Amino acid sequence: MADNLAIANGHRRHSSITAVAAPLPKKLIVCCDGTWANADNAWVKDKFGGAGHPVNPTNVTRLARAIQDQDDGHHQQIVYYQAGVGTGLGVWDKFFGGGTGAGLSENVREAYSFLVSNYSDQRDAKVDQPDSIFLVGFSRGAFTARSIGGFIGAFGILERRAMPFFYEIFQDWEHAGDPKHPPIFFKAWCKKHGGREEDMPVDDSVHVEGDDEKLRKIGEYLLNYRKFLVANHLTKDAKIKCIGVWDTVGSLGIPINPKIRKVFGFLPGYIHEYKWLDTTIDNHVENAFQALGLDERRYPFSPAVWERPKDCTTNLKQCWFAGAHSNIGGSYADQGNADITLMWMMDQLSGNTRPRDRQTTELDWIKFDKSYITTEQSWPILSNDSSQDIVARFAIHCVLNPQASGGRSLNTSDNSQPSSWSKKWPVICEFFGLKGTAPPAGGSGPQPGQYLTEHLEQWKALEKKHGLATGRVGNDRSFAGFQYFIMTMFNFDRQLDLTNMHAVWSDGGKVQEVDSKTAWWTAFERFRAAKIIP
């Protein structure tokens, strides 16, 4: 009897494991840094033997570090960071690779290989949505990111069984239309699997004249090439959720650094080997964003602006910002301009500015932890959040006049959790006269945002009762803003002394200020005008 009971219990334990939950789709985020930029190199030695200084990170580095490990729906956000060209160990790589862009092909192949190793279309798991792909880059890293997108558009995501032929496939794509480089993949395939090369797709573009006809023939050739890969189960279709880049270079070929040309006078102004950047955006890219430097005058750094064909469905935004190449993408000690473009890009990639007529999910956007963006130098210039007008004007003032704050970085982002500066940094607050009460024992105070989220149905009833604007409840574009308003307005631990802010912002002895009561009523009236509150 005991044996039978043990067997029965054992069977019950075994049979209770009936199913394993299908894995959630994940987000694969490829971040390609600019020339000589390497987030792993945290310190720069002084060229004259001094102590040196910390590396000024580019916006690619800062954005990559701000990505949370998962979003609110528990989808993993996996980041692949790639240092820029010219960051190898050898002096020659730093000098020649950084100066000429040598190594870009390897960068494209390495980043693409990461996607091959990790991407799943979830067919086996029977999940409706495949993994999401995001490509981010700056300068030549932007060129790399967009080239990866171009390869995916041409050939999809290769299956792992195709990777032994990856180099040949990549070379064929890179040199499509070049009579000096006939296809090499089909020869390798026939040698291993049989078949005749004569039956394989042929690049007829090498025999035609005229740019338009040549481009049409190249398109036909690549389409037939892809059909062969699909027929032999060597690739799968994939869309790109978003490409976000700062100041892509390479529209005329890869620019060579002028200092390198002085040493090697035989080098041309451009290296034309890397000619596989298609400036036309394709429908396989759902969203594309580019920040461009309005004041960049160096001819080799002419930006590669996206062109939109007539039938394009991509949500495309390209915005010009004040500043030159590295002002826009970051790496200078003065990060004022870079702060602005970084916040703009994060706003795009997080979906805050998505078209209202598009239905999207968490898998379409990136979840950031914006508290990682700030620096220690920003702590002393905190301001009172009770007046958003003053905070906004002060932010603009500090960005446009960095000397006013002694070169300190402005805290352009905020943590969504109410907190106490005096609790976190008591010495700093005491020194700069930042005053505020400590949070209650055992942690921070109540979280208004959580309270509102837990009472969405009651809020819907209030909307109907008071004739408020509907559709805001649960809408992360407007309702989240109301939560932030509640947290900053009614968490009195955040009402800080503005004395030191006035010292930074003084203009002829005058300062801009408003009493808390006026700031609160102004905010109330604006929310009433928008029919968010009764």
N, C-alpha and C positions, 0 to 999 in steps of 0.2 A: 504493500500500500504506500509506504514511504517512498519507495523507488518510483512508483507510478506518479505520485504527487510531485516528486522532483522533476520527472520527465515532463509532466503537464506544465509545471511552472517554467521549466526551461523552454518549452515550446511557446508558452505565453510571452516570455521575455523576447524570444526570437521574432515572433510574429508581430510584436508591438512596433518593431522597426519596419513600418510599412512603406514609407516613402521619404525621400530626401528632397528638401526644398530646392527648386531650381535656382541657380545662382542669379543674382540681380545683374542686369547690364552694368557695365562700368564705363568710366570716362578715361580715355587715354589722351594725355595732354603733353605734347612735344614742345619744348621751349628751346629755341636756338639762339644763342647769344651772338653778339657782334664781334668784330675783329679785335683780337687781343683781350677779349673779355672772358674771364673765368671765375665763376663764383667760388670755386674751391681755393683760389689763391687769395687769402684774406688780407695779405700784407704786401705792400710795395716797398722795396728797399730804396733808400735815397741814393740818387746817382752820384752824390758827392760824399758819400760815406756817413751820412746822418742816420738818425734812427728810423727814418721812413714814416709811412702813414698807412692807415687802413685803406683798402681798396674802395673806391667809390662805385657802388654797384650800378649796373644798368637797370633799366626798367624791366628787362626780361628776368633778371635775377630777382628783383624785388617782387615781381608778380608771381614767379614760381614759388617763392618762399611763403607767399600769402595764401596759397591754395590749401584748403582744408583736406584732410585725408578722406572725407566722405561728405556728401551733401545731406540735407535734412531727410531725404528718402533712403538713406543708408547705401547709396550707390558709391562705390569706391572711386576716388579721383586719383589716378596714378600719373605721376609727373616724371617725364624723362627730360632731364636738363642736359644740354650739349654746349660745351664751351665753344667759343668762336675760333675761327682759323687763326693760326699764329700763336697758339697757347701751348704748344708742345714743349717738351723738356729741353730740346736743343736750341742753341742760339740761332742756327740757320732757320729753323721752323718759325721762331718768333720774328726774325727779320724778313725772310723771303716769303714765308707763308702768310704772315700778316700783311705784308706789303703788296702782294700780288693776288691774294685770294686762293693760292694753291692749296688743295685739300678739300675744296667744296664738294667734289664728287663723293669723296669718302664720307663727308658729313651727311650728305643726302642719303647714301646707302645705309649708314649706321642707324640714323633715326628711323628710316623706313623699316629696317630689320627689327627694330623694337616693336613697331606696329604689327608686323607679321607674327612675332612671337607672342603677342598679347591680345590681338584683336579676335573677337568672336562675333559671328552674326547671330548666335543663339539659336541656330536651326535645330541642333540636337536637343537643346533644353526646352524647345517649344515655347519660347518667350517672344512676345510680339516685337520687342524693340532690340536691335543689335547694340553693340557697344558704340559709344560716341567718340569721335575723333576731333581734337582741337589742335591747331598748329599756331604757334606764337613765335615771333622773331623780330630782331632789330638789325638793320643794315644788311650785311652779308648773311646774317642769320635769318633775316626776313626773306632774302633771296632763297635761302635753303628751305625755309618753311613753305614758301609758295611753289618751289620746284617739287617738293614732296607731294603737295597737293596736285600738281600737274601730272606726276607719275601715277598717282591714284586715279585721277580722271581718265588717264589713258588705259591703264591695265588693272585697276582695282587693287585689292590686297591679295598678294600671291599666297597660295597654299604652301605649307611647309615643305611639301614634296617637290615644290618648284624651286626652292631656295638653292639647291646645287647648281641651278642654271641662272641664278639671280644676276651675276655679273654680266653674263652674255645678254640677258634681257635688258638690263639697264644700259649697256653699251649700244644696243640696237635702238633703244628709245632716244638716247642722247644724240646719236649720230644719224637719226632718220633724215633722209634727204641729202646726205653727204655721199657723193660717188666714191670717195676714197675709203669709205667704211661700209662695205656690204654687210648684211645681217650675218651674225655668227651663231645665234641661238639655234636656228633650225639645223645647221650643220651638226652641232653638238647633240641635238635631240635625235636626229636620224642615226647618228653613230651609236647611240646608246639604246634606242628603242626601235630602230628600223624605220623604213619609209624612204621616200625619195625627196631630195631637196627641190627637185623640179616641181613638186606638188605643193610646196609651201608658199605662203604669201610673198609677193615680190614688191620691192619698193620701186615703182615706176616713176617716181618724182625725179629721179636722177636723169631722166631722158627728156624732160620737158623744159620749155622756156617760159618765162613770165612768172612773176611772184605769185599771182592769184592762182594760176593753174598748178604751180608747184605745191602751194599750200593745200590745195584740194586733193592732189595726189598723195601727199603725205598723210592727210586725214584718212583717206581710203585705206592706205597701207596699214596705219596703226589700228584702224577698225578691224581689218581682216586679221591682223596679228592678235588682237584681243579675242576675236572669235575662235582662233586656234587654241588659245590658252583656256578659254571657257569650255570648249568641246573636249579638251583633254583633262578637265577638272584641275587646272593648275592655278586658278584664281577665283575670286568671288567679288561681287559688286560691293561697293562701300561708298557711303556719302560722308562728307566732312561737315560737321556741325558748324565749325567756325574757323576762319583764319584771321588772326589779329596781329598786325605788324606795325612797326615804327620805321618809316623812311627806308623803303626797299631800294637798294642800289643794284644796278646791273642791267638796266634797260638797254644800254648801248654796249654791253659786255661788262666784265668785271673791272672796275677801276683799279689801276695800280697806284700805290702811294707815291706822291711826287718825290719824297726823299729817296725812295728805292730807285726811281728813274734817274736821279742825279748820280747815283753810284753805278747803276747799270744803264748806261746811255743807250744801249741797243734795244731796250724794252720799249714796246709801243705804249700808247696811252691807255689801252685796254687789252685785256686778254679775252679773246673771243672763243676760247674753248668752251666756256660755259654759256651756251646759247639756248639752253632749254627752258628758259623762263617765258611762259606765255602770258602776256599782259592782259589777255582777254579772260574775264571771269567766266566760269562755266557753271551750269546748273547743278553739278554734283556738289558744289559748295553752297551750303544753305545760308551762311552769314559771312560777310567779309568786311573787316574794318582796317583802316590804315590812317595813322597819324603822320603828317608830313611837315617838314621844316620849311617855313616860308622864307627864311633869311639865309638859306644855304646857297652860296654863289659859286662853289667850286664845281667846275664842269664835270669832272669825273664822278661826282656824287649826284648827278641828275637822277631824280627819283623815278622809279618804275610805277607809274600810276595805272591802276586797273582801268580797263575799257569794258563797257557794258554793251553786249550785243542786243539786238532788238528783242529777242525772245528770252532774255535773261530773267530768271525768277529769284536770283540771289538777293538777299537783303544786304545791299552794299552801301557803306558809308566811308567816305574819305574826307578828312578834315585837316585844314592847314592851321598850324600853330606858329606863334612867334618864336624865332630861334633857329639856330643852325642844326646840323646833323646830330651832334651829341647833346645839344640842348634838349632835343626832342626825345632821344632814346636813352638819355642818362649816361653817367660816368664822370661828369664834371663835378667838382666840389660844390658848386652852386647848383642845387637841384630844383630851383624854383620852377623853371619851365618843365622839367621832367616830372615834377609832382603833378602838374596840371594834366599832362598827356597820360600819365599813369592812371590817375583817377578817371579820366575819360575812357581809357581802354578797359579798365575794370568795370566801369558802368556798362559798357557795351557787352563784355563777355559774361557778365552776371545776369543779363537779360533785362536790366532796368529800363532800357530804351527800346525794347522790341516793339515791332508794329502791333498795334492794338487788334488788328484783324486776323492775327495769326494765333492759332491754338498751339501752345508749347507745353513741354513738361520739364521736370527737373533735369532730365538727360540732355536738354538742349543748351544748358548754360553751366557756368562754373560757379561753385560756391567758394567765396573768399572769406578769410579772417582778416579784416582790414586793420586790426590792431598791430599786425606785423609790419605795416608800412611806415609807421612813425619811427622816430629816433629819440635817443636820450636828450638830444639838444632841444627837442620840441617841448619837453615837460615844463620848463620855466615860463613858457609863453601861452599857458592855458588861458581860456577865456570863459566868460559866463554864457552858458547856452540859453539863458532865458530870453535873449534878444537875437533872433536869427539874422536880422538885418545887420546888426553891428558885427556879428561873427563873420558874416559873408564879406562885408566891406573890409574888415580887418584882415581876413585871409587874402583878399586880392591885394591889399596894401603891402603885406609882407612878401608876397610872391614878386610883385613888381619893384619893391624896394628892399632887397635882401640886406642892404647895409643898415637899414633901420633896426633890424633885430640882431645885429652883430654877426650876420651870416648863419644864424641858427635856422634849422629847418622848421617849417611850420607844421603843426599837427593837423594835417588835412583830412584825417579820418578819425573815427571814434569807435570805441568799444560799445557794443549794443547793451552790455550789462551795466546797470547803475553801479557806481563804485565810489570810493573815497580816495581822493588824491592825498589827503592828509594821512590816511591809513597806509597807503602804498609807499609814499615817499615823504615821510614826515620832515626829514632834514631839508629837502628841497622846498617844501611848502613853507617851512618856518623861515628859511633864508629869504624867499621871495615874497613873503607875506600873503601866501595863498591860504585863505581861511575857510573852514567848513567843518561841520560836525562829523564825527566818526559814524560808521554804519553800526547797526545793532549788533550785539554780541552774537557770535556764531556765524557771521557772514553778512552779506549785503542785505538790503531791505527787500520788500516785496517787488516782484517783477511785473510791472503793469502790462508789458507785452504778453506775458504768459497768461495773465488774468483775462485779457481781451480775447486771446486765441481760444481759451476754454469756454467762452461765453458768446460764441459767434451767433447762435440761434437767437439769443436774447437781443443781440445787437440788430439782427435783421428785423425783429419785431419793433425795435425803437425806430429804425429807419422808416418803416411803414407808418407808425404812429405819428411821427413828427414830419412826415413828408420830406425826408432826407434823400440825397442822391443814392440810388441803389447800385449794386454791383461792386461796392467797395469792400464788403466783408470778405475776407479771405483772399483778396486781390493783393499780392505782395508788392504791387507798384504804388498803391495808395494807402491801404490799411496799415502796412508796415510804417509808413510815414506818420500815421496818426499815433501808432505805438511809440515811436521815437519822440513825438511831440509830448505825449503824456509823461514819458520817462524824464525828459529834460526839464519839463515845466514843473513837475510836482515832486521830484526827488530833491529835497532841500539840501542834501549833502553835496550837491553839485553847484550851489550858488557861491561862487568864489569872488574874492576881492579883485577888482579890476585895476588896482593901483599900478601894477607893473605893466599891464597891457597899455595903460595910458602913457607910460614912460616910453614905450616903443612907438606909439601912434601919435605922439604930440605933434601938433602942426601950428607953429606960432603961438605956443602956449595954450592952444585950445584942444580939447579932446571931445570925441563923440561918446555920449553916454545916454542911457535911458534908465529910469527907475524900473524895478522889477514889475510893479503893478501895471505900468503902462505897456511894458513888453508883453505881459500875459494877456491883457485885454486886446492888444493888437493881434496877437496870435488867435485869440478866440474869434475875433471878428472875421479874420481871413478864413477860418474853418467854417464859420457860419455862412459866409458868402459862397463857399464851395459846397454848401449843404452836406457837410460831413458831421457837424454837430448841430443840435437844435438851437 
